[in-house]
Amino acid sequence: TEQKVDSLQELSGQLLVQAHGSEVHVIGNRLRLLLKAVATDLELLEKELQASGSRQ
């Protein structure tokens, strides 16, 4: 999970470096929110996979 989130953070950082103008702040905020949502979703999926694996 952490590797996936780190990869997304690196990609978002590269995108922000390439972006120009006043939209950079808005894009950065949206990316941070998306990264948090993705990290939360990945954690939930991993917990569900672990739970389903222990039931089998």
Stockholm file with secondary structure:
# STOCKHOLM 1.0

chainA/1-56         TEQKVDSLQELSGQLLVQAHGSEVHVIGNRLRLLLKAVATDLELLEKELQASGSRQ
#=GR chainA/1-56 SS CHHHHHHHHHHHHHHHHHCCSTHHHHHHHHHHHHHHHHHHHHHHHHHHHHHHHHHC
#=GC SS_cons        CHHHHHHHHHHHHHHHHHCCSTHHHHHHHHHHHHHHHHHHHHHHHHHHHHHHHHHC
//
